[in-house]
Amino acid sequence: MDAVFKALADPTRRQLLDELFRADGQTLGALEQRFTITRFGVMKHLKQLEEAGLVVTRRRGREKLHFLNPVPIRLVHDRWVSKYAEPWVAGLSDLKTRLESPMEKDFEIYIRTTPERLWEAITDPEIRAKYNFGAAVSSDWNVGSRIEMGSPHADGLLGEGEVLEIDPPRRLVHTMTALWGDDVKAEGASRVTWDIEPIGADSVRLLVIHDQLRDGANDQLYGGWPMILSGLKTWLESGELLTTPGSLMYSGQQV
């Protein structure tokens, strides 16, 4: 948390996040054009944002792209704000909005757990429902297998997809079609990639990439990821569940 607050304390770094909020997946060259400081200065600020987990970088060919990662801000919200906010403050779900086509959303989080335990939490229906708005995700987790997301408290399936790639406990790629409403169902299928990397002796880095979304896609498709991932981290590290209204949406509990 200290690194996040330190990163956000500087107005230039906040402006960099604003620029990525406006148009995500930008190169260093594109970002430096919007600042009066030197290229080296912009690089230093981006490095601090990366170290705080607020920016995630990915290589695409020779370019290095920078993506806004709202998960650390979601964790701050869950720790100090959600206790007092009802209904759930949905603004943070919109923290990452429109990207250049095709739309891609990147979410990164560090969790004190093992790759095997994290993999189980992603693929076990009972565990998944604990942090996934109360909705379980089930499959036999083989390439080509069907994935279904549902809850006994929902009218029909909430989502479906197909396993595209699987390498336990390191990588899972699958499609996702949201079914909880006609507006999201009309968006069609998108793709979700879970990449798990061991860090040190007792932690992992989880990168979730949600892509193949149309430019301007309904934000219900990706806006819940910060809450899902913060709930995943909370459960794995403490065994406790988030109790914000969004977390309990399909759990059958009163919120």
Secondary structure, DSSP 8 states (H G I E B T S, - for coil): -HHHHHHHTSHHHHHHHHHHHHSBSB-HHHHHTT-SS-HHHHHHHHHHHHHTTSEEEEEETTEEEEEE--HHHHHHIIIIITTT-SS--GGGGGSS--BSSSEEEEEEEEESS-HHHHHHHHH-HHHHHHHTTT-EEE----TT-EEEEE-TTSSS-SEEEEEEEEETTTEEEEEEEE-SSHHHHTT--EEEEEEEEEETTTEEEEEEEEEEE-TT--TTTTTTHHHHHHHHHHHHHHS----STTTTTTTS---
